[in-house]
Amino acid sequence: MELINSDGVPSKSSPSIWMISRIDQAAILATHLARQNRLVRWDSFWRHNGSGPVTPPSRQVDPILATIPGRHLIPDILAKTAQKLRLPAHNLYSDIPLSLMAALQMPKADILHGQGNYSLPAMRRAKARGMITISDVTGQLADIRQQQVADEYAAHQKTYREISSFLARRRTEEARFSDAVFAPSDAVADGLQRCGIAPDKIFLVPFVSPLCQSLLHRQRAAQTDTVMRLLYVGNLSLAKGTATLLAAWKSLRYQFRMRIKLTLVGTAKPCAMDLLNNLPDGCEWLGPLPQTAVADLMLGSDIFVFPSLSEGSSLATMEAMAAGCVVITTFDAGSPVINQISGLIIPPRDPSAISTAAAALINTPTMRRNIAQAGRAQIARDIETGYGNRVYLAYEAVLSRHG
């Protein structure tokens, strides 16, 4: 396969990349590739370099990416309009137009790296032209998510439904069609195999939250009392294990009385409102907070509890590890936690497992301190390796496999 370097001269070691994705972790990868002159096109929602009349913070990217072709304003406008009109499955109004517009122009590249729901039409054309196609699956596919959360919803007399069954099916089809699939965690890799994706087609490419770098370099807040502070950050819903956490909290509060406190941070989904309207003693819900406030809370908390039933790769657990909290979480949360070393892994939907793990940490300061230090060190190593470098090593492995 002929590879093209930054001067347009054939190279044997620098694959050229065409990306199709939304803007979040992809912006970090796109910046990395652009600086190495490997990114030939990035189809995404409208993005900007911080200047001009339209400057939503969520669309701001490194200036080097502002000149990379491929950005699209129409899908953004359609999605925002659909959301304001409260149309069902408003994601359809962004995902489908972006996927169709991305496929209109075919750049010359060695690899098409696409994210779920945006890439299938382009992948079909790209593969026909000899490109290697990669599907980046950032979260569990619909079939696995249904298995993970359906029982919890049923236990609360509710039914779990995907936002769009059409997009869910297409996301699975994209993973099956592509030459390789990138997974951000062991949990997602396991789910892909359960959906019939061949293990040798799956590449584990962990991502680290951008906030971890600053958290690692900040000092933890000095405690002026003996209260143990437990923290949860994320959306509050049945799928996130909110009911399980609150049930465990009642047991912990009975055991430790005034010595412990639980703080919940995040937006509440309708399915969890009944739970939050009747919070147990010692628990407070602060709603959504800015990143700076969340960082301060993490640096002042002792234990971070994240009992999610279904995730791709939990950024909140990474941030808590970087902040020096001991993390209690589930395998299905997609956390980088190594059980009993850099955190504690518990079964999902098990309040007694949460209370047992938390009690052990509260009663054993040495254990709590050692795990917290190991978690912080693990995140530091992951940052040193670099997400862009991990992706590029995966690119090389995919290219060598496909000749």
C-alpha positions as CSV (number, residue, x, y, z in Angstrom):
1,M,0.0,0.0,0.0
2,E,1.4,3.4,-1.0
3,L,1.5,5.9,1.9
4,I,1.8,9.7,1.4
5,N,3.9,11.9,3.6
6,S,3.5,15.6,4.4
7,D,5.3,16.6,1.1
8,G,3.1,14.5,-1.1
9,V,5.9,12.0,-1.6
10,P,5.2,8.3,-1.2
11,S,6.3,7.0,2.2
12,K,6.5,3.6,3.8
13,S,5.8,4.6,7.4
14,S,3.2,7.5,7.6
15,P,-0.4,6.5,6.9
16,S,-2.7,9.2,5.8
17,I,-6.0,9.4,7.8
18,W,-9.5,10.5,7.0
19,M,-11.6,10.9,10.1
20,I,-15.4,11.1,10.5
21,S,-16.5,11.8,14.1
22,R,-18.1,14.2,16.5
23,I,-16.0,16.5,18.6
24,D,-14.8,15.3,22.0
25,Q,-11.9,12.8,22.3
26,A,-11.7,12.9,18.5
27,A,-10.4,16.5,18.7
28,I,-7.3,15.3,20.6
29,L,-6.6,12.6,18.1
30,A,-7.3,14.9,15.1
31,T,-4.8,17.5,16.6
32,H,-2.2,14.8,17.1
33,L,-2.6,13.6,13.5
34,A,-2.7,17.1,12.0
35,R,0.6,18.0,13.7
36,Q,2.2,15.0,12.1
37,N,0.7,15.9,8.7
38,R,-1.3,12.7,8.6
39,L,-4.9,14.1,8.8
40,V,-6.1,14.8,5.2
41,R,-9.8,15.4,6.2
42,W,-11.9,15.5,9.3
43,D,-15.7,15.4,8.8
44,S,-17.3,16.6,12.0
45,F,-20.0,19.0,13.2
46,W,-19.2,22.7,12.9
47,R,-15.9,23.5,14.7
48,H,-14.0,26.7,15.2
49,N,-10.7,28.1,16.5
50,G,-12.2,30.4,19.2
51,S,-12.7,33.4,16.9
52,G,-15.7,34.7,15.0
53,P,-19.4,35.4,15.9
54,V,-20.3,31.7,16.5
55,T,-18.1,30.3,19.2
56,P,-19.8,27.6,21.3
57,P,-17.3,26.2,23.7
58,S,-18.1,22.6,22.8
59,R,-17.0,23.2,19.2
60,Q,-13.7,24.9,19.9
61,V,-10.6,23.1,18.7
62,D,-6.9,23.7,18.3
63,P,-6.3,26.3,15.6
64,I,-4.4,23.8,13.5
65,L,-7.7,22.0,12.9
66,A,-9.7,25.0,11.8
67,T,-8.2,24.8,8.3
68,I,-8.6,21.0,7.9
69,P,-11.4,20.4,5.4
70,G,-14.6,18.5,6.3
71,R,-16.5,20.5,8.9
72,H,-20.3,20.7,8.4
73,L,-22.7,23.3,9.8
74,I,-26.0,21.8,8.5
75,P,-26.1,18.8,10.8
76,D,-25.5,21.0,13.8
77,I,-28.3,23.4,12.9
78,L,-30.7,20.5,12.2
79,A,-30.0,18.8,15.5
80,K,-30.4,21.9,17.5
81,T,-33.6,22.7,15.7
82,A,-35.0,19.2,16.3
83,Q,-34.0,19.4,20.0
84,K,-35.7,22.8,20.5
85,L,-38.9,21.4,18.8
86,R,-38.7,18.4,21.1
87,L,-38.8,16.0,18.1
88,P,-38.3,12.4,19.0
89,A,-34.8,10.9,18.3
90,H,-33.3,14.3,17.6
91,N,-29.9,12.6,17.0
92,L,-31.2,11.5,13.6
93,Y,-31.2,15.0,12.4
94,S,-27.5,15.4,13.0
95,D,-26.1,11.8,12.5
96,I,-27.7,11.0,9.2
97,P,-26.9,14.3,7.4
98,L,-23.3,14.2,8.7
99,S,-22.9,10.6,7.4
100,L,-24.3,11.5,4.0
101,M,-22.3,14.7,3.6
102,A,-19.1,13.0,4.7
103,A,-19.5,10.4,1.9
104,L,-20.0,13.1,-0.8
105,Q,-16.3,13.9,-1.2
106,M,-13.7,11.1,-1.1
107,P,-10.2,12.3,-0.1
108,K,-7.2,10.2,-0.9
109,A,-6.2,8.4,2.3
110,D,-4.9,5.1,3.5
111,I,-7.3,4.8,6.5
112,L,-10.9,5.9,7.1
113,H,-11.2,6.2,10.9
114,G,-14.9,6.6,11.6
115,Q,-17.1,6.9,14.7
116,G,-20.4,5.0,15.1
117,N,-23.5,6.4,13.3
118,Y,-21.5,8.8,11.0
119,S,-19.4,6.6,8.8
120,L,-21.2,3.7,7.1
121,P,-22.0,5.3,3.7
122,A,-18.4,6.6,3.5
123,M,-17.0,3.3,4.6
124,R,-18.7,1.5,1.7
125,R,-17.2,3.8,-0.8
126,A,-13.8,3.9,0.9
127,K,-13.5,0.1,1.0
128,A,-14.4,-0.1,-2.7
129,R,-11.4,2.2,-3.4
130,G,-9.0,0.2,-1.3
131,M,-8.9,2.1,1.9
132,I,-8.7,0.4,5.3
133,T,-11.8,1.1,7.3
134,I,-11.9,1.4,11.1
135,S,-15.0,1.8,13.3
136,D,-14.4,3.5,16.6
137,V,-17.0,2.1,19.0
138,T,-17.0,4.5,22.0
139,G,-19.8,2.8,23.9
140,Q,-21.7,-0.5,24.1
141,L,-23.7,-1.6,21.1
142,A,-27.5,-1.6,21.6
143,D,-27.9,-5.3,22.1
144,I,-25.4,-5.3,25.0
145,R,-26.8,-2.2,26.6
146,Q,-30.3,-3.7,26.6
147,Q,-28.9,-6.8,28.4
148,Q,-27.1,-4.6,30.9
149,V,-29.9,-2.2,31.9
150,A,-33.3,-3.9,31.0
151,D,-33.6,-5.7,34.4
152,E,-32.9,-2.5,36.3
153,Y,-35.6,-0.6,34.5
154,A,-38.1,-3.5,34.9
155,A,-37.4,-3.5,38.7
156,H,-38.6,0.1,38.7
157,Q,-41.7,-0.7,36.5
158,K,-40.1,1.1,33.5
159,T,-39.0,-0.1,30.0
160,Y,-35.6,0.8,28.6
161,R,-35.7,2.0,24.9
162,E,-33.0,3.2,22.6
163,I,-33.2,6.8,21.4
164,S,-33.3,5.5,17.8
165,S,-33.4,1.8,16.8
166,F,-32.3,2.8,13.3
167,L,-29.1,4.4,14.5
168,A,-28.5,1.5,16.9
169,R,-28.8,-1.0,14.0
170,R,-26.5,1.1,11.8
171,R,-23.9,1.4,14.5
172,T,-23.7,-2.4,14.8
173,E,-23.6,-2.7,11.0
174,E,-20.8,-0.3,10.8
175,A,-18.7,-2.3,13.4
176,R,-19.4,-5.5,11.4
177,F,-18.6,-3.9,8.0
178,S,-15.3,-2.3,9.0
179,D,-11.9,-3.9,8.7
180,A,-11.1,-3.2,12.3
181,V,-12.8,-2.0,15.4
182,F,-11.3,0.2,18.1
183,A,-12.6,-0.2,21.7
184,P,-11.8,2.2,24.6
185,S,-12.1,-0.4,27.3
186,D,-12.2,-4.1,28.1
187,A,-15.9,-3.8,28.8
188,V,-16.6,-2.6,25.2
189,A,-14.2,-5.2,23.7
190,D,-16.1,-7.9,25.6
191,G,-19.5,-6.5,24.4
192,L,-18.3,-6.5,20.8
193,Q,-17.3,-10.1,21.0
194,R,-20.7,-11.0,22.4
195,C,-22.2,-9.2,19.3
196,G,-20.3,-11.5,17.0
197,I,-17.3,-9.3,16.2
198,A,-14.2,-11.5,15.8
199,P,-11.6,-11.0,18.6
200,D,-8.7,-10.5,16.1
201,K,-10.6,-7.6,14.6
202,I,-10.9,-5.7,17.9
203,F,-8.1,-3.3,19.1
204,L,-8.1,-2.0,22.6
205,V,-7.2,1.7,22.5
206,P,-7.8,3.4,25.9
207,F,-8.6,7.0,26.1
208,V,-7.7,9.4,29.1
209,S,-9.8,12.3,30.1
210,P,-8.2,15.7,29.2
211,L,-8.9,16.9,32.7
212,C,-6.6,14.2,34.3
213,Q,-3.4,16.2,33.5
214,S,-4.3,19.2,35.6
215,L,-5.8,17.0,38.4
216,L,-2.5,15.1,38.7
217,H,-0.6,18.3,39.3
218,R,-2.9,19.7,41.9
219,Q,-2.6,19.1,45.7
220,R,-5.5,17.3,47.4
221,A,-7.5,19.5,49.8
222,A,-6.5,19.3,53.4
223,Q,-9.3,17.9,55.6
224,T,-10.1,19.8,58.8
225,D,-12.4,17.1,60.2
226,T,-12.8,13.3,60.4
227,V,-15.7,13.0,58.0
228,M,-15.2,10.5,55.1
229,R,-16.5,12.1,51.8
230,L,-18.0,9.9,49.1
231,L,-18.7,11.4,45.7
232,Y,-20.5,10.5,42.5
233,V,-20.2,12.5,39.3
234,G,-22.3,11.8,36.2
235,N,-25.8,11.7,34.9
236,L,-28.2,10.3,37.5
237,S,-30.3,7.5,36.1
238,L,-31.2,3.9,36.5
239,A,-28.6,2.9,33.9
240,K,-25.9,4.7,36.0
241,G,-26.8,2.7,39.1
242,T,-28.3,5.6,41.0
243,A,-30.9,3.4,42.7
244,T,-28.2,0.9,43.7
245,L,-25.9,3.6,45.1
246,L,-28.7,5.2,47.2
247,A,-29.7,1.8,48.6
248,A,-26.1,1.1,49.6
249,W,-25.8,4.6,51.1
250,K,-28.7,3.9,53.5
251,S,-26.7,0.9,54.9
252,L,-23.5,2.9,55.1
253,R,-25.1,5.8,56.9
254,Y,-26.7,3.5,59.4
255,Q,-23.3,1.9,60.1
256,F,-21.1,5.0,60.2
257,R,-23.6,7.7,61.2
258,M,-22.3,11.2,61.0
259,R,-18.8,10.1,60.0
260,I,-19.6,9.9,56.3
261,K,-21.2,12.1,53.7
262,L,-22.3,11.4,50.1
263,T,-22.4,14.1,47.3
264,L,-24.1,13.6,44.0
265,V,-23.2,15.8,41.0
266,G,-24.8,15.7,37.6
267,T,-28.0,16.1,35.5
268,A,-30.9,13.9,36.6
269,K,-32.8,11.9,34.0
270,P,-36.6,11.5,34.3
271,C,-36.3,7.9,35.4
272,A,-34.3,9.0,38.5
273,M,-36.3,12.0,39.7
274,D,-38.4,10.0,42.2
275,L,-35.2,8.8,43.8
276,L,-33.7,12.3,44.0
277,N,-36.9,13.8,45.4
278,N,-36.6,11.7,48.5
279,L,-32.8,11.5,49.3
280,P,-31.7,9.6,52.4
281,D,-30.0,11.5,55.3
282,G,-26.4,12.5,54.7
283,C,-26.8,12.7,51.0
284,E,-26.9,15.9,48.9
285,W,-27.5,16.4,45.2
286,L,-25.8,19.5,43.7
287,G,-27.1,19.2,40.2
288,P,-24.7,19.8,37.2
289,L,-21.6,21.8,38.1
290,P,-18.8,23.4,36.0
291,Q,-15.6,21.4,35.5
292,T,-13.6,23.6,38.0
293,A,-16.1,22.9,40.8
294,V,-16.1,19.2,40.0
295,A,-12.3,19.1,40.1
296,D,-12.4,20.8,43.5
297,L,-14.9,18.3,44.8
298,M,-12.8,15.3,43.6
299,L,-9.7,16.7,45.2
300,G,-11.6,17.0,48.5
301,S,-13.3,13.6,48.4
302,D,-12.0,10.3,49.7
303,I,-14.0,7.7,47.8
304,F,-15.5,8.0,44.4
305,V,-18.4,5.6,43.7
306,F,-19.5,4.9,40.1
307,P,-21.8,1.8,39.9
308,S,-22.8,2.3,36.3
309,L,-24.5,-0.6,34.5
310,S,-23.4,0.4,31.0
311,E,-20.6,2.7,29.7
312,G,-18.0,2.9,27.0
313,S,-15.1,4.2,29.1
314,S,-15.9,6.3,32.2
315,L,-14.0,9.6,32.1
316,A,-15.2,10.4,35.6
317,T,-13.5,7.4,37.1
318,M,-10.2,8.4,35.4
319,E,-10.5,12.0,36.7
320,A,-11.3,10.7,40.2
321,M,-8.2,8.4,40.1
322,A,-6.1,11.4,39.0
323,A,-7.5,13.4,41.8
324,G,-6.4,10.8,44.4
325,C,-9.8,9.3,45.2
326,V,-10.2,5.6,45.7
327,V,-12.7,4.4,43.0
328,I,-15.4,1.9,43.5
329,T,-16.9,0.9,40.2
330,T,-18.2,-1.9,38.0
331,F,-16.6,-3.7,35.1
332,D,-19.4,-2.5,32.9
333,A,-18.4,1.1,33.6
334,G,-15.4,0.7,31.3
335,S,-13.0,2.1,33.9
336,P,-9.3,1.6,33.7
337,V,-9.3,0.5,37.4
338,I,-7.3,-2.7,38.1
339,N,-9.2,-4.5,40.9
340,Q,-7.7,-4.4,44.3
341,I,-4.7,-2.4,43.0
342,S,-5.9,0.9,41.6
343,G,-9.5,0.7,42.7
344,L,-12.2,-1.8,43.6
345,I,-14.5,-3.6,41.0
346,I,-17.9,-4.7,42.3
347,P,-20.8,-6.5,40.6
348,P,-23.5,-4.3,39.1
349,R,-26.9,-3.8,40.8
350,D,-25.5,-5.0,44.1
351,P,-25.9,-2.5,47.0
352,S,-24.3,-4.8,49.5
353,A,-21.1,-5.0,47.4
354,I,-20.9,-1.2,47.4
355,S,-21.4,-0.9,51.1
356,T,-18.9,-3.7,51.9
357,A,-16.2,-2.1,49.6
358,A,-16.8,1.4,51.0
359,A,-16.7,0.1,54.6
360,A,-13.4,-1.7,54.0
361,L,-11.9,1.5,52.7
362,I,-13.3,3.6,55.5
363,N,-12.0,1.2,58.2
364,T,-8.6,0.6,56.6
365,P,-6.7,3.9,56.0
366,T,-3.6,2.2,54.7
367,M,-5.5,0.3,52.1
368,R,-7.3,3.5,51.1
369,R,-4.0,5.4,50.8
370,N,-2.2,2.7,48.8
371,I,-5.0,2.2,46.3
372,A,-5.4,6.0,45.8
373,Q,-1.7,6.4,45.1
374,A,-1.7,3.4,42.7
375,G,-4.6,4.9,40.8
376,R,-2.9,8.3,40.5
377,A,0.3,6.6,39.3
378,Q,-1.6,4.5,36.7
379,I,-3.3,7.6,35.2
380,A,0.1,9.4,35.1
381,R,1.6,6.5,33.1
382,D,-1.4,6.4,30.7
383,I,-1.0,10.2,30.0
384,E,2.8,9.8,29.4
385,T,2.1,7.1,26.8
386,G,-0.3,9.4,25.0
387,Y,-3.7,8.6,23.4
388,G,-2.4,9.7,19.9
389,N,0.5,7.3,20.2
390,R,-1.7,4.4,21.2
391,V,-4.0,5.1,18.2
392,Y,-1.0,5.2,15.9
393,L,0.3,1.9,17.1
394,A,-3.1,0.4,16.4
395,Y,-3.0,1.9,12.9
396,E,0.3,0.2,12.3
397,A,-1.1,-3.1,13.5
398,V,-4.2,-2.8,11.3
399,L,-2.1,-1.9,8.2
400,S,0.4,-4.7,8.7
401,R,-2.5,-7.2,9.1
402,H,-4.1,-6.0,5.8
403,G,-0.9,-5.7,3.9
